[in-house]
Amino acid sequence: MWRQWRGETSENNDPSVRRTFFRPRPSWFRSTGNRKREGWKMKKEYPIGVGMVGIGSWAKVIAEAVQRSEKVRLVTCFSRTPEHRLAFSKQFGCDEEKSYEDLLNRDDIRGVFLITPNAVHAEQTELAARYGKHVFVEKPIANTLADGKRMIETCRKAGVVLMIGHNMRRLAGFRKIKELIDEGLIGQPVMVEANFSHNLGFELTAEKWRWSGDDSGCPAGSLMTMGVHHADTLIRFFGPIKTVFSNFSRLYIPAPVEDTTMTIFRFQSGILGYLGSNYCSPKANFIHVYGTKANLLCNVTLPNVPFAEYLKMWPSADRFTQLVMSDLKGMGGKEIPLPVGDAILEEVDEFADCIRTGAKPETDGQSALAALALIRAAIESAQTGEQVSLKAQEG
């Protein structure tokens, strides 16, 4: 019967009378087979083993996303503090390493998550690339443009993926804004206002790396910690920025770092923008886009809780996001329905896909460098009191 189905002989088994019993497979049969083959391929190629370096509050959020993923497996971790890495390894069921080099020497990991202070991103990325490991770095890419460029070039030469954790743009509300802008539903964009603030500054203590406001810690304070998220998203919306003017203040927090910043800028298109960020006030996280036909206001209203608790809630941020459109037809606003996703799981899975395929990540080194360039221009402007050209500042 099997030979007959393949059309190799006739019913009476006479080779001289060849009657084909093969029929084309129906579409449902082919698609089912494809799904089975794709599932087999996924099982074969995933999960990809990774190591976690830097195991603080945000690293735990990333590790939980890794556990939710079918594409990534957390193999091991490293921290300079033995009791911290032991506790982390027990919590997430992974190994622990006594040194970063020990982690990189493992053959069962292909990528590393660097959830570490900004100032060490470049050194750690370069070492990982020399070991042939793909690199996911938490935002910002680095504290300085020189370090960011080194990281990009090192990973390019080594042929490894460099992905930066700019996850704000992945939230459903901000994805929808980009979609509505591209569809022309707001007309021509005119200006944009954004703010990302939290009273994290009052939680800073001298042993925390964000306590310092120079390039060894966290320059520009809240702007580098939180505002850089919106810097990335706004450049995603409207393209390159031409000029920047900024004012910083240190008002209330004990740390020797700026706690309040306001930055205005002009995009190359002529659109004007404002980005505010502070370490002092109750939480704020919004983007307000103004167009010739409609305005869009996206507000992420996560509860105002201590920063570590706030971070734990971030994967569910879509559930706390509201997008309202106001147009020429009336004074009121129309709420736009949004899907509920998981921005952290999305970026973890994309990292795995890029490792497997060699594709460029959405939040690659160059896009992260553009966001950092805005922050560095703001720092220069605040120091000099002058408007700064992005082209001159990057050069």
C-alpha positions as CSV (number, residue, x, y, z in Angstrom):
1,M,0.0,0.0,0.0
2,W,2.9,2.4,0.8
3,R,4.4,1.8,-2.6
4,Q,1.0,2.4,-4.2
5,W,0.6,5.7,-2.3
6,R,3.9,6.9,-3.6
7,G,2.9,5.9,-7.1
8,E,5.6,3.3,-7.7
9,T,3.5,0.5,-9.1
10,S,-0.1,-0.4,-10.1
11,E,-2.8,-2.1,-8.2
12,N,-1.9,-5.5,-9.7
13,N,1.8,-5.0,-9.0
14,D,2.6,-5.0,-12.7
15,P,5.5,-2.6,-13.4
16,S,4.4,-2.3,-17.0
17,V,1.2,-0.6,-16.0
18,R,2.2,2.4,-13.9
19,R,-0.7,4.1,-12.4
20,T,0.0,7.0,-10.0
21,F,-1.9,6.8,-6.8
22,F,-0.1,9.9,-5.4
23,R,-2.3,12.9,-4.9
24,P,-1.1,16.4,-3.9
25,R,-1.3,16.9,-0.2
26,P,-4.1,19.3,0.8
27,S,-3.1,22.7,2.2
28,W,-4.0,21.7,5.8
29,F,-1.7,18.7,5.6
30,R,1.2,20.8,4.4
31,S,0.7,23.5,6.9
32,T,0.5,21.0,9.7
33,G,3.7,19.4,8.6
34,N,5.4,22.7,8.4
35,R,4.3,23.5,11.9
36,K,5.6,20.2,13.1
37,R,8.9,20.8,11.3
38,E,9.2,24.3,12.7
39,G,8.5,23.0,16.2
40,W,11.2,20.4,15.8
41,K,13.6,23.0,14.6
42,M,12.8,25.2,17.5
43,K,13.4,22.4,20.0
44,K,16.7,21.7,18.2
45,E,17.9,25.3,18.2
46,Y,16.4,26.6,21.4
47,P,16.8,27.2,24.2
48,I,20.1,29.1,23.9
49,G,22.2,29.1,27.0
50,V,23.1,32.4,28.6
51,G,24.9,33.8,31.6
52,M,23.8,36.7,33.8
53,V,26.4,39.3,34.9
54,G,25.3,41.8,37.5
55,I,22.5,40.4,39.6
56,G,20.7,43.3,41.2
57,S,17.0,44.2,41.2
58,W,16.7,44.7,37.4
59,A,18.8,41.5,36.6
60,K,16.1,39.6,38.6
61,V,13.4,41.0,36.3
62,I,15.4,40.0,33.3
63,A,16.0,36.5,34.8
64,E,12.3,36.0,35.4
65,A,11.7,36.9,31.7
66,V,14.3,34.3,30.7
67,Q,12.4,31.8,32.8
68,R,9.2,32.7,30.9
69,S,11.0,32.3,27.5
70,E,11.1,29.1,25.5
71,K,14.1,30.4,23.6
72,V,16.6,31.1,26.3
73,R,17.9,29.2,29.3
74,L,19.8,30.8,32.2
75,V,22.8,28.6,32.7
76,T,25.0,30.5,35.2
77,C,25.6,33.9,36.8
78,F,28.4,36.0,38.2
79,S,28.6,38.8,40.8
80,R,31.7,40.0,42.7
81,T,29.8,39.4,46.0
82,P,29.7,35.6,46.8
83,E,26.6,35.7,48.9
84,H,24.7,37.6,46.2
85,R,25.5,35.2,43.4
86,L,24.8,32.2,45.7
87,A,21.3,33.6,46.5
88,F,20.7,34.4,42.8
89,S,21.7,30.9,41.7
90,K,19.4,29.3,44.2
91,Q,16.5,31.6,43.3
92,F,16.8,31.0,39.5
93,G,18.2,27.4,39.5
94,C,21.4,28.2,37.7
95,D,25.1,27.8,38.4
96,E,27.4,30.5,39.8
97,E,30.9,31.5,38.8
98,K,33.8,32.9,40.8
99,S,34.9,35.2,38.0
100,Y,33.6,36.8,34.8
101,E,36.2,34.9,32.8
102,D,35.0,31.6,34.3
103,L,31.5,32.4,33.0
104,L,32.8,33.3,29.6
105,N,34.9,30.1,29.4
106,R,31.8,27.9,29.5
107,D,30.9,26.2,26.3
108,D,27.3,25.9,27.2
109,I,26.5,29.6,27.0
110,R,26.3,31.6,23.7
111,G,25.3,34.9,25.1
112,V,25.6,37.1,28.2
113,F,23.3,39.6,29.8
114,L,25.3,42.5,31.2
115,I,23.1,44.2,33.9
116,T,25.9,46.1,35.4
117,P,27.0,49.7,36.1
118,N,27.3,51.9,33.0
119,A,31.0,52.6,33.4
120,V,32.0,48.9,33.0
121,H,29.8,48.1,30.0
122,A,32.6,48.7,27.4
123,E,35.2,46.6,29.2
124,Q,32.8,43.7,29.9
125,T,31.5,43.8,26.3
126,E,35.0,43.7,24.8
127,L,35.9,40.7,26.9
128,A,32.8,38.9,26.0
129,A,33.3,39.5,22.3
130,R,36.9,38.2,22.5
131,Y,35.4,34.9,23.9
132,G,32.9,34.8,21.0
133,K,29.9,35.5,23.2
134,H,26.9,37.5,22.0
135,V,26.1,40.5,24.3
136,F,23.0,42.0,25.7
137,V,23.7,45.2,27.6
138,E,21.3,47.1,29.8
139,K,20.7,50.7,28.7
140,P,22.4,53.0,28.3
141,I,25.0,51.5,26.0
142,A,27.7,53.3,28.1
143,N,28.4,56.6,29.8
144,T,30.4,58.0,27.0
145,L,30.2,58.0,23.2
146,A,33.8,56.8,23.0
147,D,33.0,53.7,25.0
148,G,29.8,53.1,23.0
149,K,31.7,53.2,19.7
150,R,34.3,50.8,21.0
151,M,31.6,48.3,22.0
152,I,30.0,48.5,18.5
153,E,33.3,48.1,16.7
154,T,34.5,45.3,18.9
155,C,31.3,43.3,18.4
156,R,31.3,43.9,14.7
157,K,34.9,42.6,14.3
158,A,34.1,39.6,16.5
159,G,31.0,38.8,14.5
160,V,28.8,38.7,17.6
161,V,25.4,40.4,18.4
162,L,25.3,43.6,20.4
163,M,21.8,44.4,21.7
164,I,20.9,47.2,24.1
165,G,18.0,46.9,26.6
166,H,16.0,50.0,25.4
167,N,12.7,48.4,26.2
168,M,10.5,51.5,26.6
169,R,9.8,51.7,22.8
170,R,8.4,48.1,23.0
171,L,5.5,49.1,25.3
172,A,2.1,48.8,23.5
173,G,1.2,52.5,23.8
174,F,4.5,53.7,22.3
175,R,4.3,51.1,19.5
176,K,0.8,52.4,18.7
177,I,2.0,56.0,18.6
178,K,4.7,55.1,16.0
179,E,2.0,53.2,14.0
180,L,-0.4,56.2,14.0
181,I,2.3,58.6,13.1
182,D,3.4,56.5,10.2
183,E,-0.2,56.1,9.0
184,G,-0.6,59.9,8.9
185,L,-3.6,59.9,11.3
186,I,-2.2,62.8,13.3
187,G,-1.3,64.8,10.3
188,Q,2.1,66.3,10.4
189,P,3.9,66.0,13.7
190,V,4.7,69.5,15.2
191,M,6.2,68.9,18.6
192,V,6.6,66.3,21.4
193,E,6.8,66.4,25.2
194,A,8.1,63.5,27.3
195,N,8.9,62.9,31.0
196,F,10.2,60.0,33.0
197,S,10.7,60.7,36.6
198,H,10.7,58.8,40.0
199,N,11.7,59.7,43.5
200,L,14.5,57.2,43.3
201,G,17.0,59.9,44.2
202,F,15.9,59.7,47.9
203,E,16.8,56.0,47.9
204,L,20.4,56.6,46.8
205,T,23.2,55.9,49.3
206,A,26.9,56.3,49.0
207,E,27.6,52.6,48.2
208,K,25.3,52.6,45.2
209,W,27.0,53.3,41.8
210,R,24.4,55.9,40.8
211,W,25.5,58.1,43.8
212,S,28.3,59.6,41.7
213,G,27.5,62.1,38.9
214,D,30.7,61.8,36.9
215,D,31.5,59.3,34.2
216,S,32.5,56.7,36.7
217,G,29.0,56.6,38.0
218,C,25.8,58.0,36.4
219,P,26.4,61.4,34.8
220,A,23.2,63.5,34.4
221,G,21.5,61.5,37.1
222,S,17.9,61.0,36.3
223,L,18.3,61.9,32.7
224,M,20.8,59.0,32.1
225,T,18.9,56.6,34.3
226,M,15.4,57.2,33.1
227,G,15.3,60.0,30.5
228,V,17.5,58.0,28.1
229,H,14.5,55.6,27.6
230,H,12.5,58.4,26.1
231,A,15.5,59.7,24.1
232,D,15.6,56.4,22.3
233,T,11.8,56.3,21.8
234,L,11.6,59.8,20.5
235,I,14.4,59.3,18.0
236,R,12.5,56.2,16.9
237,F,9.4,58.3,16.3
238,F,11.0,61.3,14.6
239,G,14.5,60.6,13.4
240,P,17.8,62.3,14.1
241,I,18.1,65.3,16.4
242,K,20.0,68.5,15.3
243,T,20.4,70.7,18.3
244,V,20.0,70.5,22.1
245,F,19.7,72.9,25.0
246,S,19.5,71.8,28.6
247,N,19.3,73.0,32.2
248,F,20.2,70.8,35.2
249,S,19.6,71.4,38.9
250,R,20.6,69.6,42.1
251,L,17.7,70.5,44.4
252,Y,16.8,68.0,47.1
253,I,18.6,64.6,47.1
254,P,21.7,64.0,49.1
255,A,23.7,62.4,46.3
256,P,26.2,64.6,44.5
257,V,24.3,64.3,41.2
258,E,21.8,66.3,39.3
259,D,18.3,65.4,40.4
260,T,16.2,67.6,38.0
261,T,16.8,68.1,34.3
262,M,14.9,69.7,31.4
263,T,16.1,69.4,27.8
264,I,14.7,71.0,24.6
265,F,15.8,69.9,21.1
266,R,15.1,70.3,17.5
267,F,14.9,67.3,15.2
268,Q,16.5,67.5,11.8
269,S,12.9,67.6,10.4
270,G,12.2,70.8,12.3
271,I,9.9,69.2,14.9
272,L,10.6,70.5,18.4
273,G,10.9,68.3,21.5
274,Y,11.1,68.5,25.3
275,L,12.4,65.8,27.7
276,G,12.1,66.2,31.4
277,S,13.4,63.9,34.1
278,N,13.9,64.2,37.9
279,Y,14.8,62.0,40.9
280,C,12.5,63.9,43.3
281,S,8.8,63.7,42.4
282,P,6.2,61.0,42.4
283,K,6.5,58.8,39.4
284,A,5.7,60.2,35.9
285,N,6.1,58.5,32.6
286,F,4.4,59.9,29.5
287,I,4.9,61.0,25.9
288,H,2.6,63.7,24.4
289,V,2.8,64.1,20.6
290,Y,1.2,67.1,18.8
291,G,0.1,66.9,15.2
292,T,-1.7,69.1,12.7
293,K,-4.8,66.8,12.8
294,A,-4.6,65.1,16.2
295,N,-2.7,64.9,19.5
296,L,-1.6,61.7,21.2
297,L,-1.0,61.3,25.0
298,C,0.4,58.0,26.2
299,N,0.6,57.7,30.0
300,V,2.2,54.7,31.9
301,T,0.6,54.8,35.3
302,L,2.5,52.2,37.3
303,P,2.0,52.6,41.1
304,N,4.3,54.9,42.9
305,V,6.2,52.3,45.0
306,P,9.9,51.9,45.9
307,F,12.1,51.6,42.9
308,A,12.9,47.9,43.3
309,E,9.1,47.1,43.5
310,Y,8.5,49.4,40.6
311,L,11.0,47.4,38.5
312,K,9.3,44.1,39.3
313,M,6.0,45.5,37.8
314,W,7.6,46.6,34.6
315,P,6.9,43.5,32.5
316,S,3.2,44.2,33.1
317,A,3.4,47.9,32.2
318,D,1.0,47.5,29.3
319,R,-1.7,46.9,31.8
320,F,-1.1,50.3,33.2
321,T,-0.8,52.2,29.9
322,Q,-3.4,54.6,28.5
323,L,-3.3,56.1,25.0
324,V,-5.7,59.0,24.3
325,M,-6.2,60.8,20.9
326,S,-7.7,64.3,20.7
327,D,-8.6,65.5,17.2
328,L,-10.2,68.5,15.5
329,K,-13.7,67.1,16.0
330,G,-14.1,67.9,19.7
331,M,-12.5,68.9,22.9
332,G,-12.6,65.5,24.5
333,G,-10.2,62.6,24.0
334,K,-10.7,59.1,22.6
335,E,-9.0,56.3,24.3
336,I,-7.3,53.9,21.9
337,P,-7.4,50.2,22.8
338,L,-4.0,48.6,23.3
339,P,-2.8,45.0,23.4
340,V,-1.1,43.6,26.5
341,G,2.3,42.3,25.9
342,D,5.6,41.7,27.8
343,A,8.3,44.1,26.7
344,I,11.0,42.3,28.6
345,L,10.2,38.8,27.3
346,E,10.0,40.3,23.8
347,E,13.6,41.7,24.0
348,V,14.9,38.4,25.6
349,D,13.3,36.4,22.8
350,E,14.6,38.8,20.1
351,F,18.2,38.4,21.5
352,A,17.9,34.6,21.1
353,D,16.6,35.0,17.6
354,C,19.4,37.3,16.7
355,I,22.0,34.9,18.1
356,R,20.4,32.1,16.0
357,T,20.0,34.0,12.7
358,G,22.6,36.7,12.9
359,A,19.9,39.3,12.3
360,K,20.4,42.9,13.6
361,P,18.5,43.6,16.8
362,E,15.9,46.4,16.8
363,T,17.7,48.1,19.6
364,D,21.3,47.7,18.2
365,G,24.4,49.6,19.2
366,Q,23.9,52.4,16.7
367,S,20.4,53.2,17.8
368,A,21.6,53.2,21.4
369,L,24.5,55.5,20.5
370,A,22.0,58.0,19.1
371,A,20.1,58.1,22.4
372,L,23.3,58.5,24.3
373,A,24.4,61.3,22.0
374,L,21.3,63.3,23.1
375,I,22.1,62.8,26.8
376,R,25.8,63.8,26.3
377,A,24.7,66.9,24.3
378,A,22.4,67.8,27.2
379,I,25.3,67.4,29.7
380,E,27.5,69.6,27.6
381,S,24.8,72.2,27.2
382,A,24.0,72.3,30.9
383,Q,27.7,72.8,31.6
384,T,28.3,75.5,29.1
385,G,24.9,77.2,29.0
386,E,25.1,77.0,25.2
387,Q,23.0,75.2,22.5
388,V,24.9,72.1,21.3
389,S,24.9,70.7,17.8
390,L,24.6,66.9,17.8
391,K,26.8,66.6,14.7
392,A,29.6,68.6,16.4
393,Q,29.1,66.8,19.7
394,E,29.3,63.3,18.2
395,G,32.3,64.2,16.0
